[in-house]
Amino acid sequence: MNEGSTLVVDARGMRCPWPALRLARAMRDAPDVLLIADDPQAGHEVRALAREHGWSVEAGTATVDEGRWRVRR
C-alpha cells in the first residue's frame, strides 16, 4: 500500500524481529517508508536499525499514531 510517495509496511500482528526485517526489506527500494507495528519492542528495533543504516526516524506523536514510524534515507 502506498501513501503518496511513501511506502506503507503493515506489520501489525507480527512479533519482533519481523517488523524490523520488513522495514529493512522495504528500505532497499524505497527512500521513505511508513511502518505500522503493534509489537511493544518494534520502536526499539526500528530505532536501532535506523541508527545502524543512518536513516532518520519520525515516530507518531498523536495517540492514534502510536505504533507508526516514518523512516527516511
TIVOVEX-125624 format. One line per 5 residues: their letters; for each residue x, y, z of C-alpha. Coordinates in Angstrom, 1 decimal. Example, Ala and Ser with C-alpha at 12.3 -4.5 7.8 and 13.67 -1.06 7.14 Angstrom:
% TIVOVEX-125624
AS = 12.3:-4.5:7.8; 13.7:-1.1:7.1
***
This chain:
% TIVOVEX-125624
MNEGS = 0.0:0.0:0.0; 1.3:3.5:-0.8; 0.5:6.8:0.9; 1.7:9.3:-1.7; 5.3:8.5:-2.4
TLVVD = 5.7:6.8:1.0; 5.7:3.0:1.0; 3.5:1.7:3.8; 4.5:-1.5:5.5; 1.8:-3.0:7.8
ARGMR = 3.4:-5.3:10.3; 0.6:-5.4:12.8; 0.3:-8.8:14.4; 4.0:-9.6:13.8; 6.4:-10.0:16.6
CPWPA = 10.0:-8.7:16.6; 12.2:-9.1:14.7; 9.7:-9.3:11.8; 8.6:-5.7:11.7; 12.3:-4.6:11.6
LRLAR = 13.0:-7.2:8.9; 10.1:-6.0:6.8; 11.3:-2.4:7.2; 14.8:-3.3:6.1; 13.5:-5.1:3.1
AMRDA = 11.3:-2.1:2.1; 14.1:0.4:2.5; 16.1:-1.5:-0.1; 13.9:0.0:-2.8; 12.0:2.9:-1.2
PDVLL = 13.6:6.0:0.4; 10.6:6.8:2.5; 8.7:4.0:4.5; 5.9:4.2:7.0; 6.0:1.2:9.3
IADDP = 2.9:0.2:11.2; 3.5:-2.3:14.0; 1.9:-3.2:17.3; 4.7:-5.2:19.0; 5.9:-3.2:22.0
QAGHE = 9.6:-3.9:21.0; 9.2:-2.5:17.5; 10.1:1.0:18.4; 13.4:-0.1:19.9; 14.2:-2.3:16.9
VRALA = 13.3:0.4:14.4; 15.5:3.0:16.1; 18.4:0.5:16.3; 18.1:-0.4:12.7; 17.9:3.2:11.6
REHGW = 21.0:4.1:13.6; 22.9:1.3:12.0; 22.0:2.4:8.5; 22.0:6.2:9.0; 18.2:6.6:8.4
SVEAG = 16.0:9.2:10.1; 13.0:8.1:12.1; 9.9:10.1:13.0; 7.6:8.4:15.5; 3.9:9.1:15.6
TATVD = 3.2:11.9:18.0; -0.6:11.7:18.5; -2.2:8.8:20.4; -3.8:7.5:17.2; -0.3:7.3:15.6
EGRWR = 1.3:5.1:18.3; 2.9:2.2:16.5; 3.8:4.2:13.4; 7.3:5.2:12.3; 8.2:7.1:9.2
VRR = 11.7:6.1:8.2; 13.7:8.0:5.6; 17.1:7.7:4.0
***
